[in-house]
């Protein structure tokens, strides 16, 4: 388990920013690849992996329904540069 990746769903984290999602994606790719920073010849595939994990994370958070979250509407998917709770009225 990546200890530096924090839980991004409510109630652990009521507001999730694009920065939070990218940081978690980066930590995941670093852990899986074994590289803190990729060499020049691996940079493109490393960044593509971070983008793919961030996209999957947005989709996951957008589709989760958290039981017991009274008065909280289901989270919308987060697009780049958006907050997960933006436009939800909460």
C-alpha positions as a LaTeX table, in Angstrom:
\begin{tabular}{lrrr}
\hline
Residue & $x$ (\AA) & $y$ (\AA) & $z$ (\AA) \\
\hline
Unk1 & 0.00 & 0.00 & 0.00 \\
Unk2 & 1.24 & 3.47 & $-0.83$ \\
Unk3 & 1.16 & 5.19 & 2.51 \\
Unk4 & 1.44 & 8.65 & 0.99 \\
Unk5 & $-1.74$ & 8.21 & $-1.08$ \\
Unk6 & $-4.65$ & 9.51 & 0.94 \\
Unk7 & $-8.32$ & 8.58 & 0.69 \\
Unk8 & $-10.03$ & 11.03 & $-1.65$ \\
Unk9 & $-13.69$ & 10.13 & $-1.12$ \\
Unk10 & $-16.04$ & 11.68 & 1.39 \\
Unk11 & $-16.20$ & 11.78 & 4.34 \\
Unk12 & $-12.41$ & 11.41 & 4.54 \\
Unk13 & $-11.96$ & 14.28 & 2.14 \\
Unk14 & $-15.07$ & 16.36 & 1.46 \\
Unk15 & $-13.42$ & 18.41 & $-1.29$ \\
Unk16 & $-11.11$ & 16.90 & $-3.89$ \\
Unk17 & $-9.06$ & 19.09 & $-6.18$ \\
Unk18 & $-7.36$ & 18.20 & $-9.44$ \\
Unk19 & $-4.08$ & 18.64 & $-7.56$ \\
Unk20 & $-5.14$ & 15.95 & $-5.06$ \\
Unk21 & $-6.03$ & 13.55 & $-7.87$ \\
Unk22 & $-2.77$ & 14.19 & $-9.78$ \\
Unk23 & $-0.70$ & 13.77 & $-6.61$ \\
Unk24 & $-2.32$ & 10.40 & $-5.86$ \\
Unk25 & $-1.86$ & 9.30 & $-9.48$ \\
Unk26 & 1.79 & 10.34 & $-9.41$ \\
Unk27 & 2.43 & 8.45 & $-6.17$ \\
Unk28 & 0.78 & 5.34 & $-7.59$ \\
Unk29 & 2.86 & 5.44 & $-10.79$ \\
Unk30 & 6.03 & 6.06 & $-8.79$ \\
Unk31 & 5.28 & 3.06 & $-6.57$ \\
Unk32 & 4.42 & 0.71 & $-9.42$ \\
Unk33 & 7.33 & 1.79 & $-11.66$ \\
Unk34 & 9.89 & 1.98 & $-8.88$ \\
Unk35 & 11.04 & 5.38 & $-10.15$ \\
Unk36 & 10.70 & 8.63 & $-8.23$ \\
Unk37 & 11.47 & 10.55 & $-11.42$ \\
Unk38 & 11.74 & 8.82 & $-14.79$ \\
Unk39 & 14.78 & 9.01 & $-17.03$ \\
Unk40 & 14.34 & 11.07 & $-20.20$ \\
Unk41 & 13.67 & 7.96 & $-22.29$ \\
Unk42 & 10.83 & 6.93 & $-19.92$ \\
Unk43 & 9.32 & 10.35 & $-19.31$ \\
Unk44 & 6.55 & 10.15 & $-21.94$ \\
Unk45 & 5.24 & 6.75 & $-20.83$ \\
Unk46 & 5.50 & 7.80 & $-17.17$ \\
Unk47 & 3.40 & 10.94 & $-17.80$ \\
Unk48 & 0.89 & 8.95 & $-19.88$ \\
Unk49 & 0.49 & 6.55 & $-16.95$ \\
Unk50 & $-0.07$ & 9.44 & $-14.51$ \\
Unk51 & $-2.71$ & 10.89 & $-16.86$ \\
Unk52 & $-4.45$ & 7.50 & $-17.21$ \\
Unk53 & $-4.51$ & 6.91 & $-13.43$ \\
Unk54 & $-5.80$ & 10.45 & $-12.82$ \\
Unk55 & $-8.58$ & 9.91 & $-15.38$ \\
Unk56 & $-9.54$ & 6.58 & $-13.80$ \\
Unk57 & $-9.55$ & 8.25 & $-10.36$ \\
Unk58 & $-11.87$ & 11.04 & $-11.57$ \\
Unk59 & $-14.23$ & 8.45 & $-13.05$ \\
Unk60 & $-14.17$ & 6.38 & $-9.87$ \\
Unk61 & $-14.86$ & 9.37 & $-7.61$ \\
Unk62 & $-17.59$ & 10.56 & $-9.96$ \\
Unk63 & $-19.37$ & 7.22 & $-9.81$ \\
Unk64 & $-19.10$ & 6.43 & $-6.10$ \\
Unk65 & $-22.15$ & 6.67 & $-3.90$ \\
Unk66 & $-21.18$ & 7.01 & $-0.26$ \\
Unk67 & $-23.71$ & 5.53 & 2.15 \\
Unk68 & $-24.48$ & 7.63 & 5.18 \\
Unk69 & $-23.50$ & 10.86 & 3.45 \\
Unk70 & $-26.83$ & 12.54 & 4.26 \\
Unk71 & $-27.54$ & 15.68 & 2.32 \\
Unk72 & $-24.58$ & 15.10 & 0.03 \\
Unk73 & $-25.34$ & 14.54 & $-3.61$ \\
Unk74 & $-23.30$ & 12.01 & $-5.53$ \\
Unk75 & $-19.96$ & 13.47 & $-6.56$ \\
Unk76 & $-19.63$ & 14.58 & $-10.15$ \\
Unk77 & $-16.62$ & 13.53 & $-12.17$ \\
Unk78 & $-13.77$ & 16.00 & $-11.91$ \\
Unk79 & $-12.30$ & 17.46 & $-15.04$ \\
Unk80 & $-8.81$ & 18.88 & $-15.22$ \\
Unk81 & $-8.66$ & 22.12 & $-13.24$ \\
Unk82 & $-12.00$ & 21.52 & $-11.53$ \\
Unk83 & $-12.90$ & 20.70 & $-7.97$ \\
Unk84 & $-14.85$ & 17.46 & $-7.42$ \\
Unk85 & $-17.49$ & 19.30 & $-5.38$ \\
Unk86 & $-17.77$ & 22.34 & $-7.68$ \\
Unk87 & $-21.29$ & 23.04 & $-8.80$ \\
Unk88 & $-22.80$ & 20.59 & $-6.34$ \\
Unk89 & $-24.22$ & 23.30 & $-4.11$ \\
Unk90 & $-22.44$ & 21.85 & $-1.08$ \\
\hline
\end{tabular}
